[in-house]
Amino acid sequence: MAAKNVVADLTRGDKLTGNNYDIWHRKIQYLLNEQELLETLSSKMTRPEDGNTAQHRRDLEAYQSWFKKDRSTRFTMLSNMHDDLIGELRSLVLKFEVYRKDPKHTMTEHLRMMSGMIRDLKAAGNVLTDEQQVQAVIRSLPDSWISMKQIMTHNENIKNFANISRHVELEAERQEATKSAALITHGGQRKPNGFKRKDKGKAARQGGPSTNAPKVNKGANQHKRKRGAKKNISKMKCYNCNKLGHFARDCTEPKKVSLPLDLSSIYVCYPSSIFVCSHVFVAKSISDWIIDTGATRHVARDRAGFVDYRKIPAGTHVVYMGNGSYEEALGVGSYQLHLRTGRTLLLHDVLYVPGVLYNLLSVFTLLQLGYDFHLSLNGLDILLDDVIFGHGSSTWHARLGHIGKDRMTRLAREGLLGPLAKVDLPICEPCLAGKACRKPFGKAVRATQPLELIHSDIYGPMNVKARHGASYFLTFIDDYTRYGYVQLIAHRYEALDCFKRFVAEVENQHEKSLKALRTDRGREYLSDQFKDLCEEKGIRRQLTISNTPQQNGVAERRNRTLLDMVRSMMAQANLPISFWGDALLTVAYILNRVPSHTAHKYGKLGPRARKHIFIRYSDSSKGYVMYGEHPNGGMTEIESRDIDFIETDFPSIGDANRDLDLYELEEDEGTLPSSSEGGGLVPRPIKILKPAELAAEATFLVVILRLRGMFSYAMLKMWMSLLLSVKRSIHQDRDEWMTAMQEEMSSMDKNNVWELVDLPPGRKTIGNKWVLKVKRKADGSIDRYKARLVAKGYTQREGIDYEDTFSLVVRFASIRLILSIVAKQDLELFQMDVKTAFLNGELDEEIYMAQPAGFEAKGHERKVCRLKRSIYGLKQSSRQWYLRFHDSITSFGFKMIEEDHCVYLKRSKRNILILSLYVDDILLAGNDMDSIVTTKKWLSSTFEMKDMGEANFVLGVKITRDRSKKLLSLSQGTYIKKILERFHMHNSKPIDTPMEKGCTLSLDQCPKNDEEKNQMSKVSYASAIGSLMYAMLCTRPDICFAVGMVSRYQSNPRPAHWRAVKRILRYLRGTSDHALCYHGGDLRLTGYSDADWASDKDERKSTSGYAFILGGGVVSWCSKKQSCIALSTMESEYVACSAAVQEAVWLRRFLQCLGVTAHAEDAVLLYSDSTSALAYAKDPKYHGKAKHIELRYHYIRDMVSQGEVILQHISTGSMVADPLTKPIARDLFFSHTKSMGLRRI
């Protein structure tokens, strides 16, 4: 009883007025608590989906209970609020929704006002979501921002009020800057060409009035009114409401919304006996109506539009939203919808729900009334009895019999198409089907030498046989000389023998090979024997498109000309017609061409085009290969050149983003010795590789290794040099290879990689192959033979056989940084190798693979392997292995470093362990031997490992240590010698610098004709660049600029570029014994940044370069052409400093994570030889030459202000990064490379 009295007293207490919130808040909490409703304020539930289980019934009961409490809570709170405050709250919500920017306010002031309204709504308990806040800000922007509003609406990075405010303020600043820089005339109108200030009022004397001439602002250019004179506005027409007596800026009518009609409108049909259809703009304001396919009833948010309205009991109808919220309907009735065409629609049974944001037109209700819907590229059509009513461009286009756009535009301009003011027609498929015509034939590219292209055709049968029994004649015409060969034949099948004799004759006479043959698609030219002959001779086929003789015009014209002359000669000689063969042979030298008409196959009233899917370009014809329905039924490929593309229509894009590896290795069969052991393994002929397949196999290895950026291309070349031709070595080392294969199969069995099952219906298997490789030591001797069973992952299908594929490897800069610390602090350094690393990854997908050839299970030859673990070659193998290793190593106490996710750290009070992972190679550094041994034992127990002992050869780089001197060096002497031998430069004369001072390369030096291109096609230019790049990325910063320079011309190199490459090889010939040394110097990170302004002669872009030194040697370097064109040396140096600062911050944070040096917290000292760039970086006010510099380069200022980097000036002669931006003199080059740590060992 006491509780009920308290509740009654509180209910009669003071209501919330806005000034007594604190007291009211405590009272309302006490009241809700007594009614057991307080927890409802902080809880939220959504209605469970339909179901008939016990759990669903319990969930439904819980929801219904919560819903009742929620209604009671709302009723209690509203009943204790003053009526004025309730109205004010509703007014505040409405004001926020319809708020628009006042032209008198700046954008900053406007955003501040909206932020204040959000705070007021939040204080009143109406918390808006981030999306509602963003949309409200976009709606509030003026009409002049229409383009930006569309961009911001679809910008996924704009997620909250802070994001949208930042975007809006930046755009406002940009527009202000544009206004201040633009030259505009008085009154806001652009000055017409030819009118200057002194020409005011002289337009009439310059040719009189013209309807096409631009209008001149009369107030500014013609009639200069006296100050204070009044203007008669009684006859002035408002552009907004079309009434007289005022201007649009003073109009009280709603402002016009100027939007493209077809792109921003939908069709709405009036459910009445009189069918009317009009456009309604899609939710540009809260008063508009939108078609909603999810709404089951018409819903209106404003009470004013109802003509027949009745209230309904509370809780009778509740409207649920897509985000899980709901609103209660207060009434129902008929709603009068006023269309912009002047008509009125009467919608029945409309719910009044003031809480919804927009009025909704229910598709469900319209369907029940008998309407139908048709969705196309042109919009959404609503039909009743197969009749479409509307005023859209596409509708009028169909009504008017598919007339052209120009005619429709004239009709719309004259007001004959109703409210349609602008014609914007998309591509009309019926127009393509009915109006398609043949494409014009352009001028053909002719041959430049004899036998480059031969035209051929067969004519016949003739109505009278020749004297020797011939019914056909066969022509061969050389495209270059137009010399023709004619042979008489009795049957079409004789064409093959004639072609053999023709090829033998012309190739012997001209001492040239026939390169290409152009024919039609006659049966005689498409026989297998004819194709085999062309493939054997290396003759390229060019087939015409069906029913397109114009593509073989030379032969067609020759046939006509020959017969015209034969008839003329026969008429003059008065000989029997059987002599036509003799007459034909006498006129065979005439060369010409003529177009030919084709008989169309569609009929006068049939469609003149069919819809197909473009799949590729034709290799043998000048046309396109299309896939579609054959006229006689079924699907087929056709070739045609008369194509109109609908580029916005993609019939199937589900597979467009698949990651396809489109290569397949050619294979021969070789025989391996029989196995004397293996538990039922029956060896069969094994697939082996040709020497020419090494490049493709190396590409496959790159997929396995998951390398990144430039490093991936360089590693490709390294593996190419390590691979052996199986065909060449299989007979020499057959026993070793067989042992390696059996070890691989045993490893598969030990790791339980697959199980044998029957292939499920509808599933496909992926293939496999053997990859054989010789592992070598640092001195080049053979370490072991390695055979690996590899899946053909390029046949996998995305979404079925794999999802994510990306995997990480440690950066080489991270390895060098760790090694510099190892040298300084004399840490232990060991190397381990994970055997069959990828087999440790666990698959999430269900993948089936064929059994390996030669190792099928006895008695189960027809079964397939259902993969349980990842295998080499699968797209996801590398990722699955990394995830497995990451989970395992972190569970052992190691912590991943955020700056490089393949570096792990384990620290105790005095001990530290650093682990680096590069696919299956592990480097382990630490200061405590017991901890290292424990870690190695744990790794060996978790994975199948091979302990390589102390690290001395990692990823092709030799590591040499002198621990007494705290010296560690990295070298690639063996690798460089192999490069020199491969490109026949091992006996070349050494040279002192990789690029001569003052050397410039450009596109002007590229080949200009086919002869020069053919000469350079024999040079392995790109292969040499890739080989040099690996050395440059690992241990040789001295060739970084030179390699970057010559790599710009890989697509079309010239002898001058190849000479530059050979100079780099000659430089490496003399410095192959150089190494990158870390001699235990100071562990304070120091950087150098430099730039060479406009050094690129083709694009006039500058070159950036930086180098960072730690422990006496360089740990990170870069030489790169800038992406922007710098307008001054200051700008180029500033851009280079920005890139260097980004690398400096990463290196500093990496050192801080390791925590092994006292200088890790020190700011990075970055040197630059540009005083202006340093001044601009330190003082933002200095902007005389830099207003145009992009914002992203100003990152340097933040890092300087935060103490991450200290910028200092250094003289140009001491700039260590100078060799990374330009070729310099020998002595200076030696000095700078020595400062980087490069020394002869």
Helices and strands as residue ranges (DSSP letters): H 2-11, H 21-34, G 38-42, H 54-79, H 83-98, H 107-123, H 130-140, G 143-145, H 146-153, H 161-181, G 186-188, G 197-199, G 204-206, H 218-221, G 248-250, E 265-269, E 277-281, E 289-292, E 299-300, E 306-311, E 318-320, E 326-328, E 331-338, E 344-352, E 359-362, H 363-368, E 372-376, E 379-384, E 387-388, H 393-399, H 405-413, H 429-435, E 454-459, E 472-478, E 484-489, G 492-494, H 495-510, E 516-519, G 523-525, H 528-537, E 540-543, G 549-552, H 553-573, G 577-579, H 580-586, E 613-617, E 624-629, E 635-640, E 667-670, E 686-689, G 691-693, H 694-705, H 709-722, H 726-729, H 734-750, E 754-757, E 768-776, E 782-791, G 793-795, H 812-825, E 828-834, G 837-840, E 842-849, E 864-869, H 877-891, E 895-897, E 900-907, E 912-918, E 921-926, H 929-942, E 945-950, E 953-954, E 957-962, E 967-971, H 973-982, G 1003-1005, H 1010-1017, H 1021-1034, G 1037-1039, H 1040-1046, G 1047-1049, H 1055-1071, E 1074-1078, E 1086-1092, E 1103-1110, E 1113-1121, H 1129-1154, E 1164-1168, H 1171-1178, G 1191-1194, H 1195-1201, E 1205-1209, G 1212-1214, G 1218-1220, H 1226-1236, E 1238-1240
